[in-house]
Amino acid sequence: MAKNSENYSVNDRIHHSVFGLGTISQTDSRYTTIAFDESGTRKFLTDMVRFERSDTPAPAKPASTKTAGRKKGKRKT
């Protein structure tokens, strides 16, 4: 695994040895936040995190489960 460097930026796809594939969501000189496909979002110290670039595209987002016109409250019987 290559050490993180300035060659990576937000929206880059990466592979981490423990958490797998993910997308960099934030990065600065102190922290790098990665949204992993299977493991949720994790924040790392930029100087310590190790990952490598990936060409694997991000998975498609699931369709919204909200139902239009549905109101919260008591149900009429």
Buried (B, 14 or more C-beta within 10 A) or exposed (E): EEEBEEEBEEEBBBBBEEBBBBBBEEBEEEEBBBBBBEBEEBEBEBEEBEBEEBEEEEEEEEEEEEEEEEEEEEEEE
